[in-house]
Amino acid sequence: MPITKSAKEAVKKNQKQRKTNFKKLENFKKTKKKFLKLIEDGKTEEAKKMESRLYKMLDKAAKTNLMEENKVNREKSRLMKKLKTNLKSGKLTK
């Protein structure tokens, strides 16, 4: 248990920050699932529109140290690889 006033304030601050970080990560995961679902269903145009939103979320996560930069780059690479593979195989339509 925190004893000093500053320690108590730090606990409150950490709890609040933890909640916001959790919400941001959950939002990213939901968006990623939607993106993958669009790829699976073959909706190219919508997937391409969502691509920029995903990039923005990932870049912001790296900037605010929510995710490590290498992880962000790996996520981007894997997501775009899936999109391009499905485009080449002809699975995606308008």
C-alpha angles and dihedrals in degrees: 000000000000114000108184124064093244091052090053091050090048090054091053091047092049093050092050092047091048091056093050092047090050092051092050092050092047091050090052092049092051092049091048091052091050090050092051090046090053090051091049092049091048100244104147103172094051092046091052091050091050091049093076092048090052092048090051092050093048094047091049091049090054092046094052093042092245088129130016115260094239091053090051091051091048092051092050092048095049094046094050091045090057092048094049094045091054091046091054094046090054095238093126123080134172 
